[in-house]
Structures are given as structure tokens and as C-alpha cells.
Amino acid sequence: MHEVDEIRVVCIAEFHALDGKTEALIAALHSLIQPTHEEKGCLRYELNQRTDDPRWVTFIEKWENQEIFDAHCAKPYITRYFDEVRPELVDDFKVTLYHEVLP
């Protein structure tokens, strides 16, 4: 079994765009990619769009551990997205955390 600080954290963050706001949502989320990739402990930060409903846009993320993920969530560009940008573009969202089972 891994020590707690060695367990990788996987985050699936799904956002459903308001009608007519899909492209604006993608642009807003895309702006988070570069600074996030520069963060210590970011192993994966990938933006995807559902094929059956393009208004759903999803980040698949992998982080070295919970502490690093929590630090990411507290970054000003992330809190600004959730507090100021998201309410204007998103009518529903879900953030789910997982622990990696197999590397």
C-alpha cells in the first residue's frame, strides 16, 4: 500500500455550458491549461469535449498527491474561474476525485 503522500489524485471536472456558451466555456477552460501545466506535481491536465453532448467539457487531471492538488485548487486563476467565470458560462458541473489504483 502507498503512503498517503504517494497516492496520486485523479480529478474529473465536468462542466455543462449554458446554451450558446460552449465556445466561451472552452476558451475559459483552455486559459487554465498553461499555468496548470507549469505547477509542481501536475502529471496530467487534459481538456475534452463529449461527443454525445458537446456542451459538456471535461478536464481529466492527475496530481502527484492530495496536498499538491489542494494547492492547485487554491491558485488565484482557479478560484477566479470557479467564483467569477463559471457562473456566467455553466449551468451544471461536477468535480469527482479518485485515487489512482494502478500507475
MARVO-784514 format. One record per atom (N, C-alpha, C): residue number from 0; atom name; x, y, z. Coordinates in nm, 3 decimals. Layout:
BEGIN
+-----+------+---------+---------+---------+
| seq | atom |      px |      py |      pz |
+-----+------+---------+---------+---------+
| NUM |   CA |       X |       Y |       Z |
...
+-----+------+---------+---------+---------+
END
This chain:
BEGIN
+-----+------+---------+---------+---------+
| seq | atom |      px |      py |      pz |
+-----+------+---------+---------+---------+
|   0 |    N |   0.084 |  -0.119 |   0.000 |
|   0 |   CA |   0.000 |   0.000 |   0.000 |
|   0 |    C |   0.087 |   0.124 |   0.000 |
|   1 |    N |   0.047 |   0.225 |  -0.074 |
|   1 |   CA |   0.119 |   0.351 |  -0.082 |
|   1 |    C |   0.100 |   0.433 |   0.044 |
|   2 |    N |   0.202 |   0.510 |   0.077 |
|   2 |   CA |   0.186 |   0.612 |   0.181 |
|   2 |    C |   0.088 |   0.715 |   0.127 |
|   3 |    N |   0.018 |   0.785 |   0.218 |
|   3 |   CA |  -0.082 |   0.883 |   0.176 |
|   3 |    C |  -0.023 |   0.988 |   0.083 |
|   4 |    N |   0.099 |   1.036 |   0.113 |
|   4 |   CA |   0.157 |   1.141 |   0.030 |
|   4 |    C |   0.209 |   1.089 |  -0.104 |
|   5 |    N |   0.204 |   0.956 |  -0.125 |
|   5 |   CA |   0.246 |   0.898 |  -0.252 |
|   5 |    C |   0.129 |   0.862 |  -0.342 |
|   6 |    N |   0.007 |   0.872 |  -0.289 |
|   6 |   CA |  -0.109 |   0.833 |  -0.368 |
|   6 |    C |  -0.144 |   0.943 |  -0.466 |
|   7 |    N |  -0.145 |   0.909 |  -0.590 |
|   7 |   CA |  -0.178 |   1.007 |  -0.694 |
|   7 |    C |  -0.328 |   1.033 |  -0.693 |
|   8 |    N |  -0.362 |   1.158 |  -0.717 |
|   8 |   CA |  -0.501 |   1.201 |  -0.718 |
|   8 |    C |  -0.543 |   1.225 |  -0.863 |
|   9 |    N |  -0.657 |   1.169 |  -0.899 |
|   9 |   CA |  -0.716 |   1.191 |  -1.031 |
|   9 |    C |  -0.843 |   1.270 |  -1.009 |
|  10 |    N |  -0.858 |   1.376 |  -1.087 |
|  10 |   CA |  -0.977 |   1.461 |  -1.078 |
|  10 |    C |  -1.046 |   1.462 |  -1.214 |
|  11 |    N |  -1.176 |   1.440 |  -1.212 |
|  11 |   CA |  -1.259 |   1.454 |  -1.331 |
|  11 |    C |  -1.351 |   1.573 |  -1.303 |
|  12 |    N |  -1.330 |   1.681 |  -1.376 |
|  12 |   CA |  -1.408 |   1.804 |  -1.356 |
|  12 |    C |  -1.491 |   1.829 |  -1.482 |
|  13 |    N |  -1.624 |   1.809 |  -1.469 |
|  13 |   CA |  -1.716 |   1.818 |  -1.583 |
|  13 |    C |  -1.799 |   1.946 |  -1.572 |
|  14 |    N |  -1.808 |   2.017 |  -1.683 |
|  14 |   CA |  -1.882 |   2.143 |  -1.687 |
|  14 |    C |  -1.980 |   2.140 |  -1.804 |
|  15 |    N |  -2.106 |   2.174 |  -1.777 |
|  15 |   CA |  -2.209 |   2.180 |  -1.882 |
|  15 |    C |  -2.235 |   2.326 |  -1.914 |
|  16 |    N |  -2.205 |   2.365 |  -2.036 |
|  16 |   CA |  -2.217 |   2.504 |  -2.078 |
|  16 |    C |  -2.363 |   2.546 |  -2.088 |
|  17 |    N |  -2.388 |   2.669 |  -2.050 |
|  17 |   CA |  -2.518 |   2.730 |  -2.077 |
|  17 |    C |  -2.539 |   2.731 |  -2.228 |
|  18 |    N |  -2.664 |   2.731 |  -2.270 |
|  18 |   CA |  -2.696 |   2.733 |  -2.413 |
|  18 |    C |  -2.627 |   2.852 |  -2.479 |
|  19 |    N |  -2.553 |   2.826 |  -2.584 |
|  19 |   CA |  -2.483 |   2.930 |  -2.658 |
|  19 |    C |  -2.351 |   2.972 |  -2.598 |
|  20 |    N |  -2.307 |   2.907 |  -2.490 |
|  20 |   CA |  -2.184 |   2.947 |  -2.422 |
|  20 |    C |  -2.072 |   2.843 |  -2.431 |
|  21 |    N |  -2.090 |   2.741 |  -2.515 |
|  21 |   CA |  -1.991 |   2.633 |  -2.522 |
|  21 |    C |  -1.854 |   2.683 |  -2.563 |
|  22 |    N |  -1.847 |   2.763 |  -2.668 |
|  22 |   CA |  -1.716 |   2.811 |  -2.714 |
|  22 |    C |  -1.651 |   2.901 |  -2.611 |
|  23 |    N |  -1.729 |   2.984 |  -2.544 |
|  23 |   CA |  -1.674 |   3.070 |  -2.438 |
|  23 |    C |  -1.624 |   2.986 |  -2.321 |
|  24 |    N |  -1.695 |   2.879 |  -2.288 |
|  24 |   CA |  -1.652 |   2.791 |  -2.181 |
|  24 |    C |  -1.520 |   2.723 |  -2.219 |
|  25 |    N |  -1.510 |   2.672 |  -2.340 |
|  25 |   CA |  -1.386 |   2.608 |  -2.384 |
|  25 |    C |  -1.271 |   2.707 |  -2.377 |
|  26 |    N |  -1.293 |   2.830 |  -2.422 |
|  26 |   CA |  -1.187 |   2.931 |  -2.416 |
|  26 |    C |  -1.146 |   2.960 |  -2.272 |
|  27 |    N |  -1.243 |   2.971 |  -2.183 |
|  27 |   CA |  -1.213 |   2.998 |  -2.042 |
|  27 |    C |  -1.133 |   2.883 |  -1.981 |
|  28 |    N |  -1.175 |   2.760 |  -2.009 |
|  28 |   CA |  -1.104 |   2.645 |  -1.954 |
|  28 |    C |  -0.966 |   2.630 |  -2.018 |
|  29 |    N |  -0.958 |   2.658 |  -2.145 |
|  29 |   CA |  -0.829 |   2.649 |  -2.216 |
|  29 |    C |  -0.726 |   2.743 |  -2.153 |
|  30 |    N |  -0.772 |   2.858 |  -2.106 |
|  30 |   CA |  -0.679 |   2.955 |  -2.046 |
|  30 |    C |  -0.617 |   2.903 |  -1.916 |
|  31 |    N |  -0.674 |   2.799 |  -1.858 |
|  31 |   CA |  -0.621 |   2.741 |  -1.734 |
|  31 |    C |  -0.510 |   2.638 |  -1.760 |
|  32 |    N |  -0.499 |   2.592 |  -1.883 |
|  32 |   CA |  -0.409 |   2.481 |  -1.912 |
|  32 |    C |  -0.262 |   2.518 |  -1.893 |
|  33 |    N |  -0.215 |   2.623 |  -1.956 |
|  33 |   CA |  -0.073 |   2.655 |  -1.949 |
|  33 |    C |  -0.025 |   2.679 |  -1.806 |
|  34 |    N |  -0.092 |   2.765 |  -1.727 |
|  34 |   CA |  -0.041 |   2.783 |  -1.591 |
|  34 |    C |  -0.049 |   2.656 |  -1.507 |
|  35 |    N |  -0.147 |   2.574 |  -1.532 |
|  35 |   CA |  -0.160 |   2.449 |  -1.457 |
|  35 |    C |  -0.048 |   2.352 |  -1.493 |
|  36 |    N |  -0.016 |   2.343 |  -1.622 |
|  36 |   CA |   0.093 |   2.254 |  -1.663 |
|  36 |    C |   0.225 |   2.296 |  -1.600 |
|  37 |    N |   0.240 |   2.422 |  -1.564 |
|  37 |   CA |   0.362 |   2.471 |  -1.502 |
|  37 |    C |   0.368 |   2.445 |  -1.351 |
|  38 |    N |   0.257 |   2.400 |  -1.293 |
|  38 |   CA |   0.254 |   2.375 |  -1.149 |
|  38 |    C |   0.332 |   2.248 |  -1.114 |
|  39 |    N |   0.399 |   2.254 |  -1.001 |
|  39 |   CA |   0.470 |   2.138 |  -0.948 |
|  39 |    C |   0.367 |   2.027 |  -0.921 |
|  40 |    N |   0.399 |   1.907 |  -0.964 |
|  40 |   CA |   0.315 |   1.793 |  -0.932 |
|  40 |    C |   0.199 |   1.768 |  -1.026 |
|  41 |    N |   0.186 |   1.849 |  -1.131 |
|  41 |   CA |   0.081 |   1.825 |  -1.231 |
|  41 |    C |   0.132 |   1.720 |  -1.329 |
|  42 |    N |   0.065 |   1.605 |  -1.329 |
|  42 |   CA |   0.104 |   1.495 |  -1.417 |
|  42 |    C |   0.018 |   1.489 |  -1.543 |
|  43 |    N |  -0.104 |   1.538 |  -1.533 |
|  43 |   CA |  -0.196 |   1.537 |  -1.648 |
|  43 |    C |  -0.301 |   1.644 |  -1.625 |
|  44 |    N |  -0.328 |   1.720 |  -1.729 |
|  44 |   CA |  -0.433 |   1.823 |  -1.723 |
|  44 |    C |  -0.482 |   1.839 |  -1.866 |
|  45 |    N |  -0.587 |   1.766 |  -1.897 |
|  45 |   CA |  -0.630 |   1.748 |  -2.036 |
|  45 |    C |  -0.777 |   1.787 |  -2.049 |
|  46 |    N |  -0.806 |   1.869 |  -2.148 |
|  46 |   CA |  -0.942 |   1.917 |  -2.172 |
|  46 |    C |  -1.007 |   1.834 |  -2.282 |
|  47 |    N |  -1.130 |   1.790 |  -2.257 |
|  47 |   CA |  -1.204 |   1.704 |  -2.351 |
|  47 |    C |  -1.347 |   1.754 |  -2.365 |
|  48 |    N |  -1.407 |   1.721 |  -2.478 |
|  48 |   CA |  -1.547 |   1.759 |  -2.505 |
|  48 |    C |  -1.624 |   1.632 |  -2.540 |
|  49 |    N |  -1.740 |   1.615 |  -2.478 |
|  49 |   CA |  -1.820 |   1.495 |  -2.504 |
|  49 |    C |  -1.869 |   1.493 |  -2.648 |
|  50 |    N |  -1.871 |   1.374 |  -2.705 |
|  50 |   CA |  -1.919 |   1.359 |  -2.843 |
|  50 |    C |  -2.071 |   1.356 |  -2.850 |
|  51 |    N |  -2.137 |   1.306 |  -2.744 |
|  51 |   CA |  -2.283 |   1.293 |  -2.748 |
|  51 |    C |  -2.354 |   1.421 |  -2.703 |
|  52 |    N |  -2.282 |   1.511 |  -2.636 |
|  52 |   CA |  -2.338 |   1.639 |  -2.592 |
|  52 |    C |  -2.222 |   1.737 |  -2.579 |
|  53 |    N |  -2.191 |   1.812 |  -2.686 |
|  53 |   CA |  -2.073 |   1.898 |  -2.687 |
|  53 |    C |  -2.077 |   2.011 |  -2.583 |
|  54 |    N |  -2.191 |   2.031 |  -2.518 |
|  54 |   CA |  -2.196 |   2.133 |  -2.412 |
|  54 |    C |  -2.125 |   2.086 |  -2.286 |
|  55 |    N |  -2.094 |   1.955 |  -2.275 |
|  55 |   CA |  -2.016 |   1.902 |  -2.163 |
|  55 |    C |  -1.869 |   1.907 |  -2.200 |
|  56 |    N |  -1.792 |   1.980 |  -2.119 |
|  56 |   CA |  -1.648 |   1.993 |  -2.138 |
|  56 |    C |  -1.582 |   1.947 |  -2.008 |
|  57 |    N |  -1.482 |   1.861 |  -2.020 |
|  57 |   CA |  -1.429 |   1.791 |  -1.903 |
|  57 |    C |  -1.277 |   1.796 |  -1.896 |
|  58 |    N |  -1.227 |   1.830 |  -1.778 |
|  58 |   CA |  -1.085 |   1.815 |  -1.750 |
|  58 |    C |  -1.062 |   1.677 |  -1.689 |
|  59 |    N |  -0.960 |   1.609 |  -1.737 |
|  59 |   CA |  -0.908 |   1.489 |  -1.672 |
|  59 |    C |  -0.770 |   1.528 |  -1.620 |
|  60 |    N |  -0.755 |   1.517 |  -1.488 |
|  60 |   CA |  -0.634 |   1.565 |  -1.424 |
|  60 |    C |  -0.570 |   1.454 |  -1.342 |
|  61 |    N |  -0.438 |   1.459 |  -1.331 |
|  61 |   CA |  -0.367 |   1.369 |  -1.241 |
|  61 |    C |  -0.261 |   1.451 |  -1.169 |
|  62 |    N |  -0.256 |   1.432 |  -1.038 |
|  62 |   CA |  -0.166 |   1.507 |  -0.950 |
|  62 |    C |  -0.085 |   1.410 |  -0.866 |
|  63 |    N |   0.036 |   1.452 |  -0.828 |
|  63 |   CA |   0.124 |   1.365 |  -0.750 |
|  63 |    C |   0.063 |   1.323 |  -0.618 |
|  64 |    N |  -0.012 |   1.413 |  -0.552 |
|  64 |   CA |  -0.074 |   1.378 |  -0.424 |
|  64 |    C |  -0.182 |   1.479 |  -0.389 |
|  65 |    N |  -0.252 |   1.454 |  -0.281 |
|  65 |   CA |  -0.364 |   1.540 |  -0.239 |
|  65 |    C |  -0.318 |   1.681 |  -0.203 |
|  66 |    N |  -0.205 |   1.692 |  -0.136 |
|  66 |   CA |  -0.155 |   1.824 |  -0.096 |
|  66 |    C |  -0.129 |   1.912 |  -0.218 |
|  67 |    N |  -0.069 |   1.855 |  -0.321 |
|  67 |   CA |  -0.041 |   1.931 |  -0.443 |
|  67 |    C |  -0.172 |   1.967 |  -0.514 |
|  68 |    N |  -0.266 |   1.874 |  -0.518 |
|  68 |   CA |  -0.396 |   1.903 |  -0.579 |
|  68 |    C |  -0.466 |   2.016 |  -0.504 |
|  69 |    N |  -0.464 |   2.011 |  -0.371 |
|  69 |   CA |  -0.528 |   2.116 |  -0.291 |
|  69 |    C |  -0.463 |   2.251 |  -0.317 |
|  70 |    N |  -0.331 |   2.254 |  -0.333 |
|  70 |   CA |  -0.261 |   2.379 |  -0.364 |
|  70 |    C |  -0.306 |   2.432 |  -0.501 |
|  71 |    N |  -0.324 |   2.342 |  -0.596 |
|  71 |   CA |  -0.375 |   2.382 |  -0.729 |
|  71 |    C |  -0.512 |   2.448 |  -0.716 |
|  72 |    N |  -0.600 |   2.387 |  -0.638 |
|  72 |   CA |  -0.736 |   2.439 |  -0.623 |
|  72 |    C |  -0.739 |   2.578 |  -0.560 |
|  73 |    N |  -0.635 |   2.612 |  -0.486 |
|  73 |   CA |  -0.628 |   2.742 |  -0.419 |
|  73 |    C |  -0.560 |   2.849 |  -0.504 |
|  74 |    N |  -0.509 |   2.812 |  -0.621 |
|  74 |   CA |  -0.443 |   2.911 |  -0.707 |
|  74 |    C |  -0.543 |   3.018 |  -0.749 |
|  75 |    N |  -0.499 |   3.144 |  -0.758 |
|  75 |   CA |  -0.592 |   3.253 |  -0.793 |
|  75 |    C |  -0.665 |   3.232 |  -0.925 |
|  76 |    N |  -0.600 |   3.177 |  -1.027 |
|  76 |   CA |  -0.669 |   3.160 |  -1.156 |
|  76 |    C |  -0.775 |   3.050 |  -1.148 |
|  77 |    N |  -0.759 |   2.955 |  -1.058 |
|  77 |   CA |  -0.861 |   2.851 |  -1.041 |
|  77 |    C |  -0.978 |   2.906 |  -0.960 |
|  78 |    N |  -0.951 |   2.974 |  -0.850 |
|  78 |   CA |  -1.061 |   3.029 |  -0.770 |
|  78 |    C |  -1.137 |   3.135 |  -0.849 |
|  79 |    N |  -1.067 |   3.214 |  -0.930 |
|  79 |   CA |  -1.135 |   3.314 |  -1.013 |
|  79 |    C |  -1.229 |   3.244 |  -1.113 |
|  80 |    N |  -1.182 |   3.136 |  -1.175 |
|  80 |   CA |  -1.268 |   3.063 |  -1.268 |
|  80 |    C |  -1.395 |   3.018 |  -1.196 |
|  81 |    N |  -1.382 |   2.950 |  -1.082 |
|  81 |   CA |  -1.498 |   2.896 |  -1.012 |
|  81 |    C |  -1.589 |   3.006 |  -0.956 |
|  82 |    N |  -1.532 |   3.114 |  -0.905 |
|  82 |   CA |  -1.611 |   3.218 |  -0.839 |
|  82 |    C |  -1.672 |   3.320 |  -0.937 |
|  83 |    N |  -1.599 |   3.353 |  -1.043 |
|  83 |   CA |  -1.642 |   3.463 |  -1.131 |
|  83 |    C |  -1.680 |   3.419 |  -1.272 |
|  84 |    N |  -1.602 |   3.331 |  -1.331 |
|  84 |   CA |  -1.622 |   3.293 |  -1.471 |
|  84 |    C |  -1.729 |   3.185 |  -1.486 |
|  85 |    N |  -1.716 |   3.078 |  -1.408 |
|  85 |   CA |  -1.807 |   2.964 |  -1.420 |
|  85 |    C |  -1.954 |   3.002 |  -1.412 |
|  86 |    N |  -1.996 |   3.087 |  -1.316 |
|  86 |   CA |  -2.139 |   3.117 |  -1.307 |
|  86 |    C |  -2.198 |   3.180 |  -1.434 |
|  87 |    N |  -2.115 |   3.246 |  -1.513 |
|  87 |   CA |  -2.162 |   3.309 |  -1.636 |
|  87 |    C |  -2.171 |   3.213 |  -1.755 |
|  88 |    N |  -2.106 |   3.097 |  -1.743 |
|  88 |   CA |  -2.093 |   3.007 |  -1.858 |
|  88 |    C |  -2.151 |   2.868 |  -1.836 |
|  89 |    N |  -2.174 |   2.828 |  -1.711 |
|  89 |   CA |  -2.203 |   2.689 |  -1.679 |
|  89 |    C |  -2.336 |   2.679 |  -1.603 |
|  90 |    N |  -2.421 |   2.583 |  -1.645 |
|  90 |   CA |  -2.546 |   2.561 |  -1.571 |
|  90 |    C |  -2.540 |   2.439 |  -1.480 |
|  91 |    N |  -2.437 |   2.355 |  -1.498 |
|  91 |   CA |  -2.421 |   2.238 |  -1.412 |
|  91 |    C |  -2.275 |   2.196 |  -1.417 |
|  92 |    N |  -2.225 |   2.147 |  -1.305 |
|  92 |   CA |  -2.089 |   2.094 |  -1.305 |
|  92 |    C |  -2.073 |   1.991 |  -1.195 |
|  93 |    N |  -1.972 |   1.906 |  -1.212 |
|  93 |   CA |  -1.944 |   1.802 |  -1.115 |
|  93 |    C |  -1.793 |   1.780 |  -1.112 |
|  94 |    N |  -1.737 |   1.782 |  -0.992 |
|  94 |   CA |  -1.595 |   1.754 |  -0.974 |
|  94 |    C |  -1.585 |   1.629 |  -0.887 |
|  95 |    N |  -1.521 |   1.526 |  -0.940 |
|  95 |   CA |  -1.509 |   1.398 |  -0.871 |
|  95 |    C |  -1.362 |   1.363 |  -0.857 |
|  96 |    N |  -1.324 |   1.322 |  -0.735 |
|  96 |   CA |  -1.185 |   1.283 |  -0.710 |
|  96 |    C |  -1.172 |   1.132 |  -0.700 |
|  97 |    N |  -1.062 |   1.082 |  -0.750 |
|  97 |   CA |  -1.028 |   0.940 |  -0.746 |
|  97 |    C |  -0.885 |   0.927 |  -0.697 |
|  98 |    N |  -0.851 |   0.810 |  -0.645 |
|  98 |   CA |  -0.712 |   0.775 |  -0.621 |
|  98 |    C |  -0.672 |   0.676 |  -0.729 |
|  99 |    N |  -0.554 |   0.698 |  -0.783 |
|  99 |   CA |  -0.504 |   0.606 |  -0.883 |
|  99 |    C |  -0.484 |   0.468 |  -0.821 |
| 100 |    N |  -0.534 |   0.365 |  -0.886 |
| 100 |   CA |  -0.520 |   0.229 |  -0.835 |
| 100 |    C |  -0.394 |   0.165 |  -0.893 |
| 101 |    N |  -0.376 |   0.179 |  -1.021 |
| 101 |   CA |  -0.257 |   0.124 |  -1.087 |
| 101 |    C |  -0.186 |   0.237 |  -1.161 |
| 102 |    N |  -0.056 |   0.251 |  -1.141 |
| 102 |   CA |   0.017 |   0.357 |  -1.213 |
| 102 |    C |   0.026 |   0.326 |  -1.361 |
+-----+------+---------+---------+---------+
END
